[in-house]
Amino acid sequence: MDRSRNRVLIVGAGPVGLCLALKLAKEGVASLLIEQLADENFLDQVPRAGTNHPATLEMYDDIGLYQKLEPRGIIAPLFHYWDREKTELIAEFDHVHLRNDTPFPFALQCERIKIVEEALKMAKAHPLIEVRMATNFTGFTQDADGVTAFVENEASEHEGLPGRYIVSAEGARSIVRKECGIEFEGFTYPDRTLNIEVAYDFRRHGYTDRNYISDPEEWSNLFHWKGPPERWRVHFPTKPDEDPDVLMAPEAMQKRLQGFLRTGRPFEIIGCNLYTVHQRVAQKFRSGRAIVAGDSAHVNSPIGGMGLNSGVHDAFNLAEKLARIWRKEADEAALDHYERQRRHIAVQHTQLQTIRNKKLLQEKDPVVRQRNHDELRRAASDPKLAREFLLKSSLITSIREAARIE
Ligand SMILES: Cc1cc2nc3c(=O)[nH]c(=O)nc-3n(C[C@H](O)[C@H](O)[C@H](O)COP(=O)(O)OP(=O)(O)OC[C@H]3O[C@@H](n4cnc5c(N)ncnc54)[C@H](O)[C@@H]3O)c2cc1C
């Protein structure tokens, strides 16, 4: 085979595309990474959270990324459920219960932008990874021997780039998925989520680094992120028809924050954004030599921090299959195995759990609320139940279940 074709084309240098390239390189497989953003604006992306769960930390460690991220993040062994109506801590979960299940019995609070910054540096330095920045992917073709990706490069020229397989790690708007005619099945929530970033240490009020706060009127999430500048993100639901300019007016955000926690002094607001939440899974994860992974394959509510994590798990699963195909230890049936394992996890774990998480926080029925809170209290106070709860929330259960799928 022509040497330039004997590589995997990866569209998108997000966490999923970068982890895939780094894991393939570790297995000796070459890749070409195509990213539309340029070096100059790569770090100007909309802030997105990054609660990284234990199973994902093990994968980062495998490719040498964990060591780069740990100093830039917060090690968070605990997370809390709060009842906002009563201003009461319902349950505290401690990852210490996973000490025999993982070498990383904690979550690492490290934002997506730091992950891609560090992973991109590593990818650029690796001889088996070619990175094309400022290159916009526009479409592709495939035949029995390989694929050709069409791009508009940094010099605004149109080029066709050859490879053996193409992986779409382009995010939710995947062109590959659309060109393959793969349905993105699911729904979009009518309400949007408002994220406000503030410089204020909520720990003095008993909160920990990760907090899920239920309320029949206005649920919240509250997360701590390492500086500089040191900051906390507070998420609030908004009504479907509310005007974004009104929602994000400084006085409106201040009022919302004071409603959440009356401090008597204005909060220092350092950023905000509004986002729409989708719950969708691609009907297929593969069409011939084209494969979807990460947000191209599935999107979900960020409550519980599962999107980025399950996308990285796709990348590792897929890299192992492609490496076996390269070494001639497996044929293309291995890619159907990827689809069977990872699509099952997307539908049966990530979707169900994230939909349940949102329902739990916004529950209005007082009887159901009470029952939910009692269950959380019982799970947190019994070590066996706590371990089971944490195995699920930290995605270890989903990895173990995928491994059992033939
Ligand atoms: C507010 C918010 C908070 C979140 N919090 C969490 C959390 O705590 N934990 C968690 O697990 N998940 C979280 N998520 C979800 C998480 O951000 C995504 O699941 C994750 O970023 C998906 O990674 P990805 O690599 O698949 O896609 P992306 O991160 O979307 O990356 C796609 C890349 O492809 C590039 N690209 C797109 N189109 C093209 C093209 N045509 N040509 C070339 N390049 C292209 C983009 O520029 C980008 O670099 C959150 C999401 C939001 C919106």
The ligand as an SDF file (V2000), in Angstrom:
LIG
                    3D

 53 58  0  0  0  0  0  0  0  0999 V2000
  -21.1860   23.4640   29.0200 C   0  0  0  0  0  0  0  0  0  0  0  0
  -20.7010   22.0690   28.8430 C   0  0  0  0  0  0  0  0  0  0  0  0
  -20.1490   21.3900   29.9090 C   0  0  0  0  0  0  0  0  0  0  0  0
  -19.6710   20.1020   29.7390 C   0  0  0  0  0  0  0  0  0  0  0  0
  -19.1400   19.4510   30.8090 N   0  0  0  0  0  0  0  0  0  0  0  0
  -18.6820   18.1860   30.6890 C   0  0  0  0  0  0  0  0  0  0  0  0
  -18.0860   17.4760   31.7960 C   0  0  0  0  0  0  0  0  0  0  0  0
  -17.9510   17.9810   32.9210 O   0  0  0  0  0  0  0  0  0  0  0  0
  -17.6400   16.2070   31.5920 N   0  0  0  0  0  0  0  0  0  0  0  0
  -17.8040   15.5920   30.3650 C   0  0  0  0  0  0  0  0  0  0  0  0
  -17.4440   14.3990   30.2480 O   0  0  0  0  0  0  0  0  0  0  0  0
  -18.3440   16.2440   29.3040 N   0  0  0  0  0  0  0  0  0  0  0  0
  -18.7790   17.5310   29.4240 C   0  0  0  0  0  0  0  0  0  0  0  0
  -19.3070   18.1930   28.3370 N   0  0  0  0  0  0  0  0  0  0  0  0
  -19.3280   17.5420   27.0280 C   0  0  0  0  0  0  0  0  0  0  0  0
  -17.9540   17.6170   26.3580 C   0  0  0  0  0  0  0  0  0  0  0  0
  -17.5030   18.9470   26.2360 O   0  0  0  0  0  0  0  0  0  0  0  0
  -18.0060   16.9570   24.9850 C   0  0  0  0  0  0  0  0  0  0  0  0
  -18.6310   15.6950   25.1140 O   0  0  0  0  0  0  0  0  0  0  0  0
  -16.5970   16.7590   24.4240 C   0  0  0  0  0  0  0  0  0  0  0  0
  -15.9560   17.9990   24.2370 O   0  0  0  0  0  0  0  0  0  0  0  0
  -16.6790   16.0100   23.0910 C   0  0  0  0  0  0  0  0  0  0  0  0
  -15.3880   15.8580   22.5650 O   0  0  0  0  0  0  0  0  0  0  0  0
  -15.1770   15.6240   21.0060 P   0  0  0  0  0  0  0  0  0  0  0  0
  -13.6940   15.5600   20.8310 O   0  0  0  0  0  0  0  0  0  0  0  0
  -16.0260   14.5080   20.5590 O   0  0  0  0  0  0  0  0  0  0  0  0
  -15.7730   16.9090   20.2850 O   0  0  0  0  0  0  0  0  0  0  0  0
  -15.4190   18.4420   20.4800 P   0  0  0  0  0  0  0  0  0  0  0  0
  -14.8830   18.6900   21.8270 O   0  0  0  0  0  0  0  0  0  0  0  0
  -16.6440   19.1750   20.0490 O   0  0  0  0  0  0  0  0  0  0  0  0
  -14.2450   18.7020   19.4320 O   0  0  0  0  0  0  0  0  0  0  0  0
  -14.4620   18.6860   18.0310 C   0  0  0  0  0  0  0  0  0  0  0  0
  -13.2620   19.2790   17.3170 C   0  0  0  0  0  0  0  0  0  0  0  0
  -13.4740   19.1510   15.9100 O   0  0  0  0  0  0  0  0  0  0  0  0
  -13.1850   20.3710   15.2470 C   0  0  0  0  0  0  0  0  0  0  0  0
  -13.9950   20.4310   14.0230 N   0  0  0  0  0  0  0  0  0  0  0  0
  -15.3540   20.5000   13.9310 C   0  0  0  0  0  0  0  0  0  0  0  0
  -15.7340   20.5470   12.6510 N   0  0  0  0  0  0  0  0  0  0  0  0
  -14.6050   20.4910   11.8990 C   0  0  0  0  0  0  0  0  0  0  0  0
  -14.3680   20.5130   10.4950 C   0  0  0  0  0  0  0  0  0  0  0  0
  -15.3640   20.6050    9.5950 N   0  0  0  0  0  0  0  0  0  0  0  0
  -13.0750   20.4740   10.0590 N   0  0  0  0  0  0  0  0  0  0  0  0
  -12.0350   20.3590   10.9450 C   0  0  0  0  0  0  0  0  0  0  0  0
  -12.2290   20.3520   12.2970 N   0  0  0  0  0  0  0  0  0  0  0  0
  -13.4960   20.4010   12.7640 C   0  0  0  0  0  0  0  0  0  0  0  0
  -13.5630   21.4320   16.2880 C   0  0  0  0  0  0  0  0  0  0  0  0
  -12.9310   22.6710   16.0330 O   0  0  0  0  0  0  0  0  0  0  0  0
  -13.0800   20.7830   17.5890 C   0  0  0  0  0  0  0  0  0  0  0  0
  -11.7270   21.0660   17.8480 O   0  0  0  0  0  0  0  0  0  0  0  0
  -19.7810   19.4770   28.4670 C   0  0  0  0  0  0  0  0  0  0  0  0
  -20.3360   20.1580   27.3690 C   0  0  0  0  0  0  0  0  0  0  0  0
  -20.8150   21.4320   27.5580 C   0  0  0  0  0  0  0  0  0  0  0  0
  -21.4360   22.1530   26.3740 C   0  0  0  0  0  0  0  0  0  0  0  0
  1  2  1  0
  2  3  1  0
  2 52  2  0
  3  4  2  0
  4  5  1  0
  4 50  1  0
  5  6  2  0
  6  7  1  0
  6 13  1  0
  7  8  2  0
  7  9  1  0
  9 10  1  0
 10 11  2  0
 10 12  1  0
 12 13  2  0
 13 14  1  0
 14 15  1  0
 14 50  1  0
 15 16  1  0
 16 17  1  0
 16 18  1  0
 18 19  1  0
 18 20  1  0
 20 21  1  0
 20 22  1  0
 22 23  1  0
 23 24  1  0
 24 25  2  0
 24 26  1  0
 24 27  1  0
 27 28  1  0
 28 29  2  0
 28 30  1  0
 28 31  1  0
 31 32  1  0
 32 33  1  0
 33 34  1  0
 33 48  1  0
 34 35  1  0
 35 36  1  0
 35 46  1  0
 36 37  1  0
 36 45  1  0
 37 38  2  0
 38 39  1  0
 39 40  1  0
 39 45  2  0
 40 41  1  0
 40 42  2  0
 42 43  1  0
 43 44  2  0
 44 45  1  0
 46 47  1  0
 46 48  1  0
 48 49  1  0
 50 51  2  0
 51 52  1  0
 52 53  1  0
M  END
$$$$
